[in-house]
Amino acid sequence: MFTELIVLRHLFTVLHSRWEALRADPEAGYTTETVIVTALLAALALTAVGIIVAKVVSAANNISTGSGG
């Protein structure tokens, strides 16, 4: 048998076994909904951090150091 065919046969055997394992336990992977909710929460967290940083920098710029003339 050709070497390439042996490699392809092994690849298909591995893919088939993984496919069967996933079909046996449908809760094994993340659903699309879980991924989207996680992405939205991450975006909200980054937005909140951005707002906080902007307010802190603004407040820091308003601090008088007394070195004005």
Contact map, one row per residue, 1 for C-alpha under 8 A:
111011000000000000000000000000000000000000000000000000000000000000000
111111000000000000000000000000000000000000000000000000000000000000000
111111100000000000000000000000000000000000000000000000000000000000000
011111110000000000000000000000000000000000000000000000000000000000000
111111111000000000000000000000000000000000000000000000000000000000000
111111111100000000000000000000000000000000000000000000000000000000000
001111111110000000000000000000000000000000000000000000000000000000000
000111111111000000000000000000000000000000000000000000000000000000000
000011111111100000000000000000000000000000000000000000000000000000000
000001111111110000000000000000000000000000000000000000000000000000000
000000111111111000000000000000000000000000000000000000000000000000000
000000011111111100000000000000000000000000000000000000000000000000000
000000001111111110000000000000000000000000000000000000000000000000000
000000000111111111000000000000000000000000000000000000000000000000000
000000000011111111100000000000000000000000000000000000000000000000000
000000000001111111110000000000000000000000000000000000000000000000000
000000000000111111111000000000000000000000000000000000000000000000000
000000000000011111111100000000000000000000000000000000000000000000000
000000000000001111111110000000000000000000000000000000000000000000000
000000000000000111111111000000000000000000000000000000000000000000000
000000000000000011111111100000000000000000000000000000000000000000000
000000000000000001111111110100000000000000000000000000000000000000000
000000000000000000111111110000000000000000000000000000000000000000000
000000000000000000011111110000000000000000000000000000000000000000000
000000000000000000001111111100000000000000000000000000000000000000000
000000000000000000000111111110000000000000000000000000000000000000000
000000000000000000000000111111000000000000000000000000000000000000000
000000000000000000000100111111000000000000000000000000000000000000000
000000000000000000000000011111100000000000000000000000000000000000000
000000000000000000000000001111110110000000000000000000000000000000000
000000000000000000000000000011111110000000000000000000000000000000000
000000000000000000000000000001111111000000000000000000000000000000000
000000000000000000000000000000111111100000000000000000000000000000000
000000000000000000000000000001111111110000000000000000000000000000000
000000000000000000000000000001111111111000000000000000000000000000000
000000000000000000000000000000011111111100000000000000000000000000000
000000000000000000000000000000001111111110000000000000000000000000000
000000000000000000000000000000000111111111000000000000000000000000000
000000000000000000000000000000000011111111100000000000000000000000000
000000000000000000000000000000000001111111110000000000000000000000000
000000000000000000000000000000000000111111111000000000000000000000000
000000000000000000000000000000000000011111111100000000000000000000000
000000000000000000000000000000000000001111111110000000000000000000000
000000000000000000000000000000000000000111111111000000000000000000000
000000000000000000000000000000000000000011111111100000000000000000000
000000000000000000000000000000000000000001111111110000000000000000000
000000000000000000000000000000000000000000111111111000000000000000000
000000000000000000000000000000000000000000011111111100000000000000000
000000000000000000000000000000000000000000001111111110000000000000000
000000000000000000000000000000000000000000000111111111000000000000000
000000000000000000000000000000000000000000000011111111100000000000000
000000000000000000000000000000000000000000000001111111110000000000000
000000000000000000000000000000000000000000000000111111111000000000000
000000000000000000000000000000000000000000000000011111111100000000000
000000000000000000000000000000000000000000000000001111111110000000000
000000000000000000000000000000000000000000000000000111111111000000000
000000000000000000000000000000000000000000000000000011111111100000000
000000000000000000000000000000000000000000000000000001111111110000000
000000000000000000000000000000000000000000000000000000111111111000000
000000000000000000000000000000000000000000000000000000011111111000000
000000000000000000000000000000000000000000000000000000001111111000000
000000000000000000000000000000000000000000000000000000000111111100000
000000000000000000000000000000000000000000000000000000000011111110000
000000000000000000000000000000000000000000000000000000000000011111100
000000000000000000000000000000000000000000000000000000000000001111110
000000000000000000000000000000000000000000000000000000000000000111110
000000000000000000000000000000000000000000000000000000000000000111111
000000000000000000000000000000000000000000000000000000000000000011111
000000000000000000000000000000000000000000000000000000000000000000111
